[in-house]
Amino acid sequence: MTGESVGGILVDTSAWIDALRVDGDSTVRANVRTVLAQGRAQFCDMVLLELWNGARGQTEVAFLSELERDIECVPTTPEVWSAAREMARACRNRGVTVPATDLLIAACAESHGLSLLHHDTHFDVIAQAVGEQK
C-alpha cells in the first residue's frame, strides 16, 4: 500500500484480485479486508471496468454488484485525465511505458487525495517517475 493516510483508499484491481482469490497474496487480502471494514475502500470507473471485464459466473457477478452498491466510486474528471497525461509524460521521459489503465487509476487516486492499495509494480514505476519530475 502506498501513501498511508486516514482518508479514503482507492483499491486497485490487482488488490481486489488478490483479495478475491483463494491463492491471492495474504498480506494484500488482509489489507483489503481492513480498508473494507474501516469503510475507507473506494473505486474508480477504470477499476470497476476491469473487475466487471474479468467477472466469471453468477457468484462473482453478485459479489461485484454488492461491492459496487456499497463502495463509493470517485469520478474520472477532466482533471484526472490531465493528471494521467502528465504521469504518462513523466514515465516516458524516464524511458518507461506503463499501461494507460494504471496511469488513469494512479491519477484518479492522486487527484482525489486518496491512497492507493495495489499489488502491481507499475504503480511504483509511476510514483518514481512523477517524484523525479517534481
C-alpha positions in Angstrom: 0.0 0.0 0.0 1.3 3.4 -0.9 0.7 6.8 0.7 -0.7 5.8 4.0 -3.4 8.2 5.2 -6.5 8.2 7.4 -8.7 9.1 4.4 -10.1 7.1 1.6 -8.2 4.4 -0.2 -8.6 3.6 -3.9 -8.3 -0.2 -4.1 -6.8 -1.2 -7.4 -7.9 -4.1 -9.5 -4.7 -6.0 -8.6 -5.5 -5.8 -4.9 -9.2 -6.9 -5.5 -8.0 -9.9 -7.4 -5.6 -11.0 -4.6 -8.4 -10.4 -2.1 -10.9 -12.5 -4.0 -8.6 -15.4 -4.9 -8.1 -18.2 -2.5 -4.4 -18.3 -3.6 -4.0 -14.5 -3.6 -1.3 -12.7 -1.6 -2.4 -13.0 2.1 -1.0 -9.6 3.0 -2.9 -7.8 0.3 -6.0 -9.8 1.1 -5.7 -8.7 4.8 -5.1 -5.0 3.7 -8.2 -5.1 1.5 -10.3 -6.6 4.4 -9.0 -3.9 6.7 -9.9 -1.0 4.5 -13.3 -2.5 3.8 -14.0 -2.9 7.5 -12.9 0.7 8.1 -15.2 1.9 5.4 -12.3 3.5 3.6 -12.3 1.4 0.3 -13.2 3.3 -2.9 -13.3 2.5 -6.6 -12.9 4.5 -9.7 -14.6 3.7 -13.0 -11.5 2.1 -14.5 -11.2 -0.4 -11.6 -14.8 -1.2 -11.9 -14.5 -1.8 -15.6 -11.5 -4.1 -15.1 -13.3 -6.1 -12.4 -16.5 -6.4 -14.5 -14.5 -7.4 -17.5 -13.0 -10.3 -15.6 -16.1 -11.4 -13.7 -16.9 -15.1 -14.1 -20.1 -16.7 -13.0 -23.1 -15.6 -11.0 -21.2 -15.7 -7.7 -18.6 -13.1 -8.9 -21.3 -11.0 -10.6 -23.3 -10.9 -7.4 -20.3 -10.1 -5.3 -19.3 -7.2 -7.7 -22.9 -5.9 -7.7 -22.8 -5.8 -3.9 -19.4 -4.1 -3.8 -20.5 -1.5 -6.4 -23.6 -0.8 -4.3 -21.6 -0.4 -1.0 -18.4 1.3 -2.1 -18.0 4.9 -3.3 -16.9 5.3 -6.9 -14.9 8.5 -7.3 -15.4 10.3 -10.7 -12.9 10.3 -13.5 -12.9 14.0 -14.1 -11.2 16.1 -16.7 -8.6 16.9 -14.1 -7.9 13.1 -13.6 -7.4 12.7 -17.4 -5.0 15.7 -17.4 -3.0 14.2 -14.4 -2.9 10.8 -16.2 -1.4 12.5 -19.3 1.2 14.3 -17.1 2.1 11.0 -15.5 2.5 9.3 -18.9 4.9 12.1 -19.9 6.9 11.7 -16.7 7.2 7.9 -17.3 8.1 8.4 -21.0 10.7 11.0 -20.0 12.2 8.3 -17.8 12.2 5.8 -20.7 9.4 3.6 -19.4 5.9 2.8 -20.7 3.1 1.7 -18.3 -0.4 0.7 -19.2 -2.8 3.6 -19.7 -5.2 1.9 -17.3 -2.7 2.1 -14.5 -1.9 5.8 -15.3 -5.6 6.6 -15.1 -6.1 4.8 -11.8 -3.0 6.4 -10.3 -4.1 9.8 -11.5 -7.6 9.2 -10.0 -6.1 8.4 -6.6 -3.8 11.4 -6.7 -6.5 13.9 -8.0 -8.9 12.8 -5.3 -6.3 12.8 -2.5 -6.6 9.0 -2.0 -4.1 6.5 -1.0 -3.7 3.6 -3.5 -3.8 0.0 -2.4 -2.3 -2.2 -5.1 -0.2 -5.3 -5.9 1.2 -4.0 -9.2 4.8 -2.8 -9.8 3.5 -0.3 -12.5 2.3 2.0 -9.7 5.8 2.0 -8.2 7.3 3.0 -11.6 4.7 5.8 -11.9 5.4 7.1 -8.4 9.2 7.1 -9.1 8.8 8.9 -12.4 6.4 11.5 -11.0 8.6 12.0 -7.9 11.7 12.6 -10.1 9.8 15.2 -12.2 8.8 17.3 -9.1 
